[in-house]
Amino acid sequence: MMERVSGILGLLATLFSGVPALAQAQLGKSDRTIDDLASARKKYEKYVAERSDEVLTACAKAEEALRSKNATWEEIEGVTKQREAFQSTGAWPASVNVASQLKRFIDHREYMVKNYETAIRESKKAMADPIAKILEAERDAFQNESDIAPWRPLLSPKPDKPDSAAADPFVVGTDKKTIPLGEFATGAYKLELKAKRSEGGEGPLYMQFPLPDGRQGSAQAWPDGERGYHALISIRDALVSADLGVTRPLSIPSDEESEDSSESRDLVLWADIGAVSVESVSIKPLRSATEAELEAKITPRPTRDDSGPLVRKVVDPAAELTEGSVWKGEYDGEPDQTLKVLSRSDNEVVVSVTRPRAPGTFKFCFGIKGDQLTLKWMRGGAASEDVTFADESGAGQIKGRQLRWTYSCRANFGHNASKLRNGAASFIRE
């Protein structure tokens, strides 16, 4: 394990050893690529928190149902233990029906991976190679873990004023203050901090945190336009990911530098100028899990039909393509596009794609067979052009709340010109 840790740390050291100081400073600044990735991360965290709450609700309902029918203590305590395991480790309940939450969680992960890949591609285009390589490492780590466990608050706002500062304001300045992280810091974990600068300048909030192997990592959180801090980091022995609000790269000492490091399991906070009021600090475990391992947990549950025998429930792979639903994603390489489902039948769906940067709406009609889509026709175009299409062909797939397709056609313009057109689209349901 330590050889792997040293190898990755050595890679990160190599990435930055040949980069001029000015270039390194520029890489740390917020640009459009990193801003877009941060926006995606905020949406992802919101989605995951919703799924986590739904799993806890499902566990509570399952336990209530067992108690109502006077089930055995073994059955009741089994659900209770699964709920507690989910809260403490993120292990999915085995005997509670949470298949829909698990499917959507997998979709959310795919959404985040797609945004990582976009950021990596754009960083390469901008010749920001060190950042691109760090993002690749963060993406790879993300794909091999699960963060579905609920957040556990270590420092919370007042219950009656959720947007206010903590009950006893936790203000840090040049004098360092600590918050115990407890047993979670002995394994891979995520840390979230929200704070507000209460006085003095726009400087960073410094954070020192324990790695699972006992070394001490550090990060700098920077305030937003409203002097607020929202820092989110994923902490592992081999890599600490700057998920939100902190500067890349994060500081991780080598094994040699850590020989005399503290074995503290505390989060240490301070500011070099002014004062920062810390509003909340939360922690959750990271659990090893690949997408294949998560998908293997999704199994159809037997149900009874009117005749009595057990049957397998038939799941519609395209169930999320409901009329009126709105989706966001990328169309022909342009992000921030909006798709709306105009009509839906058992074997056909018509959608529209609105392009804000090139005003106009395209309509696509797909045949549906299982999770596969076949393009039947497309219409529309830019608002200033009369465009028709011929020789349309294309195919796609609907996977939970994610929709993808590719297409080709001949676009005929009003001035008798025509050209071949190839494109691709990828959308996530909001």
MOMO-V237393 format. One record per backbone hydrogen bond with DSSP energy under -1.0 kcal/mol. NH is the residue of the N-H (numbers start at 0). CO is the residue of the C=O. If there is no record, write none. Layout:
nh;co
NH;CO
NH;CO
This chain:
nh;co
4;0
5;1
6;2
7;3
8;4
9;5
10;6
11;7
12;8
13;9
14;10
15;11
18;15
23;19
24;20
25;21
26;22
27;23
28;25
34;30
35;31
36;32
37;33
38;34
39;35
40;36
41;37
42;38
43;39
44;40
45;41
46;42
47;43
48;44
49;45
50;46
51;47
52;48
53;49
54;50
55;51
56;52
57;53
58;54
59;55
60;56
61;57
62;58
63;59
64;60
65;61
66;62
67;63
68;64
69;66
70;65
75;71
76;72
77;73
78;74
79;75
80;76
81;77
82;78
83;79
84;80
85;81
86;82
87;83
88;84
89;85
97;95
101;97
102;98
103;99
104;100
105;101
106;102
107;103
108;104
109;105
110;106
111;107
112;108
113;109
114;110
115;111
116;112
117;113
118;114
119;115
120;116
121;117
122;118
123;119
124;120
125;121
126;123
127;122
128;126
131;127
132;128
133;129
134;130
135;131
136;132
137;133
138;134
139;135
140;136
141;137
142;138
144;141
145;286
151;282
153;280
154;280
163;160
170;168
171;275
176;268
178;266
180;264
184;181
185;182
186;183
188;234
189;283
190;232
191;281
192;230
193;279
194;228
195;276
196;226
197;274
198;274
204;220
205;269
206;218
207;267
208;216
210;214
213;210
216;208
217;250
218;206
220;204
221;244
223;227
226;223
228;194
230;192
231;243
232;190
233;240
234;188
235;238
240;233
242;240
243;231
246;219
250;217
257;253
258;255
260;257
266;178
267;207
268;176
269;205
270;172
274;198
275;171
276;195
277;169
278;193
279;193
280;154
281;191
282;151
283;189
285;187
286;145
288;143
293;289
294;290
295;291
296;293
297;294
302;310
304;308
307;304
310;302
318;315
320;317
321;319
323;340
324;321
326;338
327;427
328;336
329;425
330;333
331;423
333;330
336;328
337;353
338;326
339;351
340;324
341;349
342;349
344;347
348;365
349;342
350;363
351;339
352;361
353;337
354;359
361;352
362;378
363;350
364;376
365;348
366;373
367;346
368;371
371;368
372;395
373;366
374;393
375;364
376;364
378;362
380;360
382;358
384;381
387;411
389;409
392;407
394;405
395;372
396;403
397;370
398;401
401;398
402;426
403;396
404;424
405;394
406;422
407;392
408;420
409;389
410;418
411;387
412;416
415;412
418;410
420;408
422;406
424;404
425;329
426;402
427;327
428;400
429;325
